Amino acid sequence: MVIRQLSIWVLLFAGIHFAFSPAVPIYRWTVLKSSNLHVFGTTNVNKFNCDITEYAALDTISCNRAKQKDGYTMAGGLQLDVKSFNCHNPIMTSDLRKTLKSKDYPYLYVRFINIAKLPDLKPSAETIGGWVEIEIAGVVKRFDMQYTISSASADQVVLSGKRQLLFSDFNITPPSRLGGMIRVNNELEVSFTLQMRPV
């Protein structure tokens, strides 16, 4: 009877330990203030770029080191304040914020879904495929992404990527001015560079 009770306690303790212990190790990084995001676009008369050059949030991105069917699962992402966009032209900045419906949807989100292989984390840049989820004006879309990853030192990791998007992907009509004489084209290129510190 005593042996049976002892066995039950051992099994129970093992179950609790398994439930509360991480199954596999993970990479985990904190996104630093020096991170940035850029949006490049064109109108029927010229080009423009808008950017967020400082990342105010203290977000964490992680990568599970156990391989799944489609690669390695990632978690975390960016929460970007739409009102922080600067297009280096007051009219264009105002138009972009209105177009992205900043009053109703004040944040743009980039969420990391997975990565095809684990990064080597060396000084030389490495390009790896993966998937991200982008949310703009309340509409969420998933896109394939080519990440570029490097690590200049033990306490710094740089993750960057860029992707062609369409305003129409998010049910948004590009802005126009002067009765439609100046029109922003549907295509955009979004690029980000994340400076991160391992935690």
C-alpha positions as CSV (number, residue, x, y, z in Angstrom):
1,M,0.0,0.0,0.0
2,V,2.8,2.4,0.9
3,I,4.7,1.6,-2.3
4,R,1.5,2.1,-4.4
5,Q,0.9,5.5,-2.7
6,L,4.6,6.5,-3.3
7,S,4.3,5.5,-7.0
8,I,1.2,7.7,-7.4
9,W,3.0,10.7,-5.8
10,V,6.1,10.2,-8.1
11,L,3.9,10.0,-11.2
12,L,1.9,13.1,-10.1
13,F,5.1,15.1,-9.4
14,A,6.5,14.1,-12.8
15,G,3.3,15.2,-14.5
16,I,3.4,18.6,-12.8
17,H,7.0,19.0,-13.6
18,F,6.4,18.2,-17.3
19,A,3.4,20.5,-17.5
20,F,5.3,23.5,-16.1
21,S,8.7,23.0,-17.7
22,P,9.5,24.2,-21.2
23,A,9.4,21.3,-23.6
24,V,12.2,22.7,-25.8
25,P,14.6,25.6,-25.6
26,I,13.8,28.7,-27.5
27,Y,15.6,31.8,-28.8
28,R,14.2,34.9,-27.3
29,W,15.0,38.5,-28.2
30,T,13.9,42.0,-27.0
31,V,13.3,44.5,-29.7
32,L,15.4,47.7,-29.1
33,K,14.4,51.3,-29.6
34,S,16.8,51.7,-32.6
35,S,14.5,49.4,-34.7
36,N,12.7,51.0,-37.6
37,L,10.1,50.5,-40.4
38,H,9.8,52.1,-43.8
39,V,7.1,52.3,-46.4
40,F,8.0,53.2,-50.0
41,G,5.3,54.1,-52.6
42,T,4.7,56.1,-55.7
43,T,2.1,58.5,-57.1
44,N,1.4,59.2,-60.7
45,V,3.9,62.1,-60.5
46,N,6.6,61.1,-58.0
47,K,7.8,58.8,-55.2
48,F,7.4,59.0,-51.5
49,N,8.6,57.2,-48.3
50,C,7.2,57.2,-44.8
51,D,8.9,55.8,-41.8
52,I,8.9,55.1,-38.1
53,T,12.5,55.6,-37.0
54,E,12.2,54.7,-33.3
55,Y,10.4,51.8,-31.8
56,A,8.9,52.8,-28.5
57,A,7.4,49.5,-27.3
58,L,9.3,46.8,-25.4
59,D,8.3,43.7,-27.4
60,T,9.8,40.3,-27.4
61,I,10.2,37.9,-30.3
62,S,10.9,34.2,-29.8
63,C,11.7,31.2,-31.9
64,N,11.0,27.6,-30.9
65,R,14.0,25.3,-31.5
66,A,11.8,22.2,-32.1
67,K,11.2,21.8,-35.8
68,Q,7.6,21.6,-37.0
69,K,6.2,20.5,-40.4
70,D,6.6,24.0,-41.9
71,G,9.8,25.1,-40.1
72,Y,10.3,26.6,-36.7
73,T,7.5,28.4,-34.9
74,M,7.9,32.0,-33.9
75,A,5.9,34.2,-31.5
76,G,5.7,37.9,-30.9
77,G,5.8,40.9,-33.2
78,L,5.6,44.6,-33.5
79,Q,2.8,47.0,-32.5
80,L,3.4,50.2,-34.5
81,D,1.6,53.5,-33.7
82,V,0.2,54.7,-37.1
83,K,0.5,58.3,-35.8
84,S,4.3,57.8,-35.5
85,F,4.6,57.6,-39.3
86,N,6.5,60.5,-40.8
87,C,6.3,61.0,-44.6
88,H,8.5,64.1,-44.5
89,N,5.7,66.1,-46.0
90,P,2.8,67.3,-43.7
91,I,0.1,66.7,-46.3
92,M,1.3,63.3,-47.2
93,T,1.7,62.3,-43.5
94,S,-1.8,63.4,-42.8
95,D,-3.2,61.6,-45.9
96,L,-1.4,58.3,-44.9
97,R,-2.7,58.4,-41.4
98,K,-6.3,59.0,-42.6
99,T,-5.9,56.3,-45.3
100,L,-4.8,53.8,-42.6
101,K,-7.8,54.9,-40.5
102,S,-5.7,55.8,-37.5
103,K,-8.6,57.1,-35.4
104,D,-10.4,53.7,-35.5
105,Y,-7.3,51.5,-35.8
106,P,-4.4,53.4,-34.1
107,Y,-1.9,50.5,-34.5
108,L,-0.4,48.5,-37.3
109,Y,0.8,45.0,-36.3
110,V,3.5,42.7,-37.7
111,R,3.4,39.2,-36.2
112,F,6.0,36.6,-36.8
113,I,4.6,33.2,-37.6
114,N,7.5,30.9,-38.5
115,I,11.0,30.6,-40.1
116,A,12.2,27.9,-42.4
117,K,15.4,27.1,-40.5
118,L,17.2,28.2,-37.4
119,P,19.5,31.2,-37.9
120,D,23.3,30.6,-37.6
121,L,23.6,34.0,-35.8
122,K,26.9,34.9,-37.3
123,P,28.2,38.4,-38.4
124,S,27.6,37.6,-42.0
125,A,23.9,38.1,-43.1
126,E,21.8,35.0,-43.7
127,T,18.6,35.0,-45.7
128,I,15.9,32.6,-44.5
129,G,12.3,32.2,-45.7
130,G,9.3,32.4,-43.3
131,W,5.8,33.8,-42.8
132,V,4.4,36.9,-41.2
133,E,1.0,38.2,-40.4
134,I,0.3,41.9,-41.0
135,E,-2.8,43.7,-39.7
136,I,-3.7,47.1,-41.1
137,A,-7.0,49.0,-40.4
138,G,-8.4,45.9,-38.8
139,V,-7.7,43.6,-41.7
140,V,-5.3,40.7,-41.2
141,K,-3.3,39.0,-44.0
142,R,-0.6,36.4,-44.0
143,F,2.5,36.8,-46.3
144,D,5.6,34.8,-47.1
145,M,8.8,36.7,-46.1
146,Q,12.5,36.6,-46.7
147,Y,14.2,37.4,-43.4
148,T,17.8,38.6,-43.3
149,I,19.4,37.7,-40.0
150,S,22.9,38.5,-38.6
151,S,24.6,38.8,-35.2
152,A,27.6,41.1,-34.9
153,S,28.1,40.2,-31.3
154,A,26.8,38.0,-28.5
155,D,24.4,40.8,-27.4
156,Q,23.0,42.0,-30.7
157,V,20.9,40.4,-33.4
158,V,19.6,42.2,-36.5
159,L,16.5,40.9,-38.2
160,S,15.3,42.6,-41.3
161,G,12.9,42.0,-44.2
162,K,10.8,43.6,-46.9
163,R,7.6,42.8,-48.7
164,Q,5.5,44.2,-51.5
165,L,2.0,44.9,-50.4
166,L,-1.2,46.4,-52.0
167,F,-3.5,48.9,-50.3
168,S,-6.3,46.7,-51.7
169,D,-5.0,43.7,-49.7
170,F,-6.4,45.5,-46.7
171,N,-9.6,46.9,-48.3
172,I,-8.0,50.4,-48.4
173,T,-8.4,52.9,-51.2
174,P,-5.1,54.8,-51.9
175,P,-5.4,58.5,-51.2
176,S,-5.7,61.1,-54.0
177,R,-5.6,64.9,-54.2
178,L,-6.7,67.8,-56.4
179,G,-9.8,66.0,-57.6
180,G,-7.8,62.8,-58.5
181,M,-5.1,64.6,-60.4
182,I,-2.5,63.3,-58.0
183,R,-3.1,59.6,-57.1
184,V,-1.1,57.3,-54.9
185,N,-0.6,53.9,-56.6
186,N,-1.8,50.7,-55.1
187,E,1.6,49.1,-54.6
188,L,3.7,49.6,-51.5
189,E,7.0,48.2,-50.3
190,V,7.3,47.7,-46.5
191,S,10.7,47.1,-45.0
192,F,11.7,46.7,-41.4
193,T,15.0,46.4,-39.5
194,L,14.9,45.1,-35.9
195,Q,17.8,45.6,-33.6
196,M,17.4,43.0,-30.9
197,R,19.1,41.8,-27.7
198,P,19.0,38.1,-26.6
199,V,17.2,37.5,-23.3
